[in-house]
Amino acid sequence: MAKSYTYILLCNDNSYYVGSTKNIDLRFWQHSNGIGGEYTSERLPVKLVYVEVFTRIDHAFQREHQLKKWTRKKKEALIKSDEQSLKALSKKIFSEKTNSKKEVPE
């Protein structure tokens, strides 16, 4: 069964890059050698800090897009496998006055 991956790279400027691929070794090599994309090529060296494995590339692609919307703190909780922080950062709070949703402060 073919594998697909969603991954997070830590760039030299301390930013995160999220991607997905069918070949994690090749894709990391490309990023590390400046041919993996404009964003990472300007922020070398990069370090692979997180990987999730999927059986279908469309699932890896969907996860990539989900993670790209996350805050830095939430990505770091995922990278550290800090389930408690991840849950807290995922919760919504409701204002009593307007009954509208607000993100939990970081």
Number of C-alpha atoms within 10 A of each C-alpha: 5 9 14 21 23 24 23 22 21 19 22 14 12 10 12 19 18 18 19 24 20 18 12 19 9 12 17 18 13 15 23 19 15 17 14 15 11 10 13 24 17 12 17 16 16 24 16 16 14 17 16 13 17 17 13 14 18 14 15 23 17 12 19 21 14 11 19 15 10 13 12 14 13 20 20 17 18 16 14 13 12 12 11 10 15 18 12 14 19 13 10 13 13 12 10 8 6 7 9 10 11 11 11 12 8 9
